[in-house]
Amino acid sequence: MNILSIAGIAVIAAAIAVLLRQYKQEYAMMLGLAAGVLILVMILSKVQPAFNEINKLMSGANVNIQYVSILIKSLGVCFVAQLASDACRDAGESAIASKVELAGKFSVLLIALPLFGQVADLVLKLMAG
């Protein structure tokens, strides 16, 4: 991941968005959204080695692959919710942005629900025996 490329795209998109905002606010918002998606794609294209390392660490520690899956899905939900929330805030819709963040939090909770069930079972077994 080249941080200079990402920073350059961000600065150029922000400068163009400031200029566009004077004439067509909706174009400035779309430019910000497109730049955010482009940066996210650039990041995700380089994240495979990190996932491989996490997978290697988890398998070396004999951790269930389900836990890694929950972690990766939760990270994905967080990234998408943050991107959508930021786009809504840029458009001046902070109430909608808050709802997107809330939906992201509940989505992470639903993804992790099987993990909570396993923890509760473990606690019950420890208390019983």
Residue pairs with C-beta under 8 A, 6 or more apart in sequence:
1 42
1 43
1 46
5 42
6 39
6 42
6 43
9 35
9 38
9 39
9 42
10 35
10 39
13 31
13 32
13 34
13 35
14 32
14 35
16 28
16 31
17 28
17 29
17 31
17 32
17 35
18 28
20 27
20 28
20 31
21 28
29 87
29 90
29 91
32 87
32 90
33 87
33 90
36 83
36 86
36 87
37 83
40 79
40 83
51 72
54 68
54 71
54 72
55 65
55 68
58 65
58 67
58 68
59 65
66 114
66 115
67 115
70 111
70 112
70 114
70 115
73 111
74 108
74 111
74 112
77 104
77 107
77 108
77 111
78 104
78 108
80 104
81 100
81 101
81 103
81 104
81 105
81 107
82 101
82 104
84 97
84 100
85 97
85 98
85 100
85 101
85 104
86 97
88 94
88 96
88 97
88 100
89 97
